[in-house]
Amino acid sequence: MTATTPTTVPTATADPTVLHAPVIDWFDKNARDLPWRRPDANAWGVMVSEFMLQQTPVSRVLPVYEEWLKRWPRPADLAAEAPGEAVRAWGRLGYPRRALRLHNAAAAIAERHGGDVPTDHHQLLALPGVGEYTAAAVASFAYGQRHAVLDTNVRRVFARAVTGTEFPPNATTAAERKLARMLLPEEPRTAARWAAATMELGALLCTARTPACGRCPIADLCAWRRAGSPAHAGPPRRTQTYAGTDRQVRGKLLAVLREATAPVPRLLLDRVWGDPEQRARALNGLVGDGLVERLPDGRYRLPGAG
């Protein structure tokens, strides 16, 4: 006998709008108190948080974020500094090219938009270092606009609740974008709240490894749960290593340069890693990425720093 879907509880696939109220109500009661969500947070604070939160957990971002906005409360304040100061203040958040991109974006905002983060989605997308996700996130969270905001957490919630799969594809697909647009509430402020709520749901409950389905506000509507929570049959999830990689060497080299108050001789950098070939490759990569400058006298410094 073929099993039938109970009619007493509609599925998210049959009527996606049934997800809106329970998810937003849950968010209103359970959202973390984060500085970029507070009423006094401005668009620049939202943009800074979005750059910092890429591939970095909230706990690591918070102290750097707060110090960053104390030092550079407006885009023009950051734009007036050397790019190397952004790299220095980025500290150990990882992926330091984000610091350069944020500096470039600040400079463009100061030059093109009078120092104010633009409200227009297309203008946001035209800023250096701002991609599809960041433009949609800033427009939604800072300005209450109606855009599909698709980060890893949101994509996982939609994959499970609507399409019935444990994980989304490794890269965002056209089908996911179409689904996200279909799920958006019509009213812009509600749509922005929905974007934040689905992101929080994925971060706190609908996690990758240990989803807390028993506390999920849409567990009864979730297509994946109603299908018996089948294991993901798609491509294997990627895992990242750090120890012994060029990325680790780059981090050690940058740590020396961040602490330095003057250009650093090559000999001092040579002490951070024993393998000369890997060390040279990492250092040359930093120079090529614009994170480090090699001076004519052979010393090194953060870009534009003293």
C-alpha positions in Angstrom: 0.0 0.0 0.0 1.3 3.4 -0.9 1.7 5.8 2.0 -0.2 9.1 1.7 0.6 12.5 3.1 -1.7 13.5 6.0 -4.1 16.2 5.0 -4.4 17.8 8.4 -0.9 19.4 8.2 -0.1 21.0 4.8 3.4 20.4 3.5 5.7 23.3 2.8 6.0 22.1 -0.8 2.3 22.3 -1.3 1.9 25.7 0.3 5.3 27.4 1.1 3.5 30.4 2.7 2.6 28.3 5.7 6.2 28.6 6.7 6.2 32.4 7.2 4.4 32.9 10.4 5.9 30.1 12.5 9.5 30.9 11.4 9.1 34.6 11.9 7.4 34.1 15.3 10.1 31.8 16.4 12.7 34.4 15.3 11.0 37.1 17.3 11.3 35.0 20.4 14.7 33.4 19.9 16.9 35.6 17.8 20.3 36.3 19.3 21.0 39.8 20.4 23.7 40.8 17.9 24.9 44.4 17.4 24.2 44.5 13.7 20.6 43.6 14.4 19.9 46.3 16.9 17.8 49.3 16.1 20.8 51.7 16.3 22.8 49.6 13.7 23.3 51.5 10.5 23.9 50.2 7.0 27.6 50.4 7.3 27.5 48.2 10.4 25.4 45.7 8.6 27.8 45.7 5.7 30.9 45.2 7.9 29.1 42.3 9.7 28.3 40.6 6.4 32.0 40.8 5.2 33.2 39.5 8.6 30.7 36.7 8.9 31.6 35.0 5.7 33.1 31.6 6.7 33.6 32.9 10.2 31.5 32.1 13.3 29.8 34.9 15.2 31.8 34.3 18.4 35.0 35.2 16.6 33.5 38.1 14.7 32.0 40.0 17.7 35.1 41.5 19.3 36.7 42.4 16.0 33.4 43.9 14.7 33.0 46.1 17.8 36.6 47.4 17.6 36.3 48.0 13.9 33.3 50.2 14.2 34.8 52.2 17.1 37.7 53.0 14.9 35.9 53.4 11.6 32.2 54.3 12.3 31.7 55.4 8.7 32.9 54.2 5.4 34.9 57.4 4.8 36.8 56.8 8.1 38.1 53.5 6.8 38.7 54.8 3.2 41.0 57.5 4.7 43.3 54.8 6.1 45.9 52.8 4.3 44.6 49.3 3.1 47.2 47.7 5.4 45.4 49.1 8.4 42.3 47.2 7.5 44.4 44.0 7.2 46.0 44.7 10.6 42.7 45.3 12.3 41.2 42.2 10.7 43.4 40.2 13.1 42.9 36.4 13.0 39.5 36.3 11.5 40.9 34.5 8.5 40.6 35.0 4.8 42.1 38.5 5.1 41.4 39.4 1.5 38.0 40.3 2.9 39.6 43.2 4.7 41.0 44.6 1.4 37.6 44.1 -0.3 35.9 45.9 2.6 38.4 48.8 2.3 37.8 49.0 -1.4 34.1 49.1 -0.9 34.4 51.8 1.7 36.6 53.9 -0.7 34.0 53.5 -3.5 31.1 54.4 -1.1 33.1 57.6 -0.1 33.8 58.5 -3.7 30.6 57.6 -5.4 27.9 57.9 -2.8 28.9 60.7 -0.5 30.0 58.4 2.3 26.6 56.6 2.7 26.0 53.0 1.9 23.7 53.1 -1.1 20.1 51.9 -0.7 19.8 50.7 -4.3 20.5 47.0 -4.8 22.2 47.5 -8.2 24.5 50.2 -6.7 25.3 47.8 -3.8 26.1 45.1 -6.3 28.4 47.4 -8.2 30.6 48.0 -5.2 34.0 46.2 -5.2 34.0 43.1 -3.2 30.2 43.0 -3.0 28.5 39.9 -4.6 25.0 38.7 -5.0 24.6 37.5 -1.4 26.1 40.6 0.3 24.1 43.1 -1.8 20.9 41.3 -1.0 21.7 41.0 2.7 22.6 44.7 3.1 19.5 45.8 1.2 17.3 43.5 3.3 18.8 43.9 6.7 19.8 47.5 6.6 17.0 48.9 4.4 14.1 46.4 4.8 13.9 45.6 1.2 12.5 42.5 -0.5 15.4 40.3 -1.8 16.2 36.6 -1.7 19.1 36.2 0.8 20.8 32.9 0.2 23.6 31.9 2.6 24.6 28.4 3.5 22.2 28.3 6.5 19.2 29.5 4.5 19.9 27.1 1.6 20.0 24.2 4.1 16.6 25.2 5.6 15.0 25.4 2.2 16.6 22.1 1.0 15.1 20.3 4.0 11.8 22.1 4.6 10.7 22.5 1.0 12.7 20.1 -1.3 13.0 17.3 1.1 16.8 16.8 0.9 19.3 16.9 3.7 21.8 19.3 2.2 21.7 21.8 -0.7 24.1 21.4 -3.6 27.7 22.5 -3.1 27.1 25.7 -5.2 23.9 27.8 -5.4 21.8 26.8 -8.3 19.2 28.6 -10.4 16.5 26.3 -9.0 17.5 27.5 -5.4 17.3 31.1 -6.4 13.9 30.6 -8.0 12.6 28.8 -4.9 14.0 31.5 -2.6 12.1 34.2 -4.6 9.0 32.1 -4.6 9.2 31.8 -0.8 9.6 35.6 -0.2 6.6 37.3 1.6 5.2 40.1 -0.5 5.5 42.9 2.0 9.2 44.1 1.9 9.7 44.5 5.7 8.2 41.0 6.3 10.4 39.6 3.6 13.5 41.1 5.3 12.4 39.6 8.6 11.9 36.3 6.8 15.4 36.5 5.4 16.9 37.0 8.9 14.6 34.4 10.5 15.5 31.6 8.1 19.2 32.4 8.4 18.9 32.2 12.2 16.9 29.0 12.0 19.7 27.4 10.0 22.4 28.7 12.3 20.7 27.6 15.6 18.4 24.6 14.9 18.6 23.3 11.4 22.3 22.8 11.6 24.4 20.7 9.3 25.5 18.0 11.7 23.0 17.8 14.5 19.6 19.4 13.5 17.4 20.1 16.6 14.2 19.0 14.8 12.4 18.6 18.2 12.6 22.4 18.7 12.1 23.5 15.1 8.9 25.6 14.6 8.3 24.0 11.2 9.2 20.4 12.0 5.6 19.2 11.1 5.8 21.0 7.8 9.3 19.9 6.8 9.4 17.8 3.7 12.7 16.1 4.7 11.2 15.1 8.1 8.0 13.9 6.5 10.0 11.8 4.1 11.8 10.1 7.1 14.9 12.3 7.1 16.7 10.4 4.3 20.5 10.6 4.3 22.0 13.0 1.7 22.8 11.1 -1.5 24.6 13.9 -3.3 28.3 14.9 -3.5 30.3 14.5 -0.3 30.6 17.5 1.9 33.9 19.2 1.7 36.1 19.4 4.8 38.9 21.9 5.2 42.3 21.3 6.8 44.5 24.0 8.2 47.6 22.6 9.9 50.6 22.5 7.6 48.9 24.3 4.7 50.0 27.4 2.8 47.1 29.1 4.5 48.6 28.5 7.9 52.0 29.8 6.7 50.3 32.9 5.3 48.6 33.5 8.6 52.0 33.3 10.5 53.6 35.7 8.1 50.7 38.2 8.4 50.9 37.9 12.1 54.4 39.2 12.1 53.6 42.1 9.8 50.5 43.0 11.8 52.5 43.4 14.9 55.3 45.3 13.3 55.4 49.1 13.4 57.9 49.4 10.6 58.8 47.4 7.5 60.1 43.9 8.3 63.3 42.4 6.8 63.0 39.1 5.1 65.2 37.4 7.7 62.5 38.0 10.3 59.8 36.4 8.2 62.1 33.4 7.4 61.9 32.5 11.1 58.1 31.7 11.1 58.3 28.5 9.0 60.9 25.9 8.4 60.2 24.9 4.9 61.8 27.6 2.7 59.9 26.6 -0.5 56.5 26.7 1.2 57.4 29.8 3.0 58.4 31.6 -0.2 55.3 30.4 -2.0 53.1 31.7 0.8 54.9 35.1 0.9 54.7 35.5 -2.8 51.0 34.6 -2.7 50.4 37.4 -0.1 52.3 39.9 -2.3 50.3 38.7 -5.3 47.0 39.1 -3.5 47.9 42.7 -2.4 48.0 41.8 1.3 51.7 42.5 1.6 54.0 44.9 -0.2 57.6 44.2 -1.0 59.7 47.3 -0.8 62.7 48.1 -3.1 65.1 47.5 -0.2 63.8 43.9 0.2 61.7 44.6 3.3 58.0 43.8 3.6 55.0 45.6 5.1 51.2 45.6 5.0 50.0 47.6 2.0 50.4 51.3 2.5 51.3 50.9 6.2 54.3 52.6 7.9 
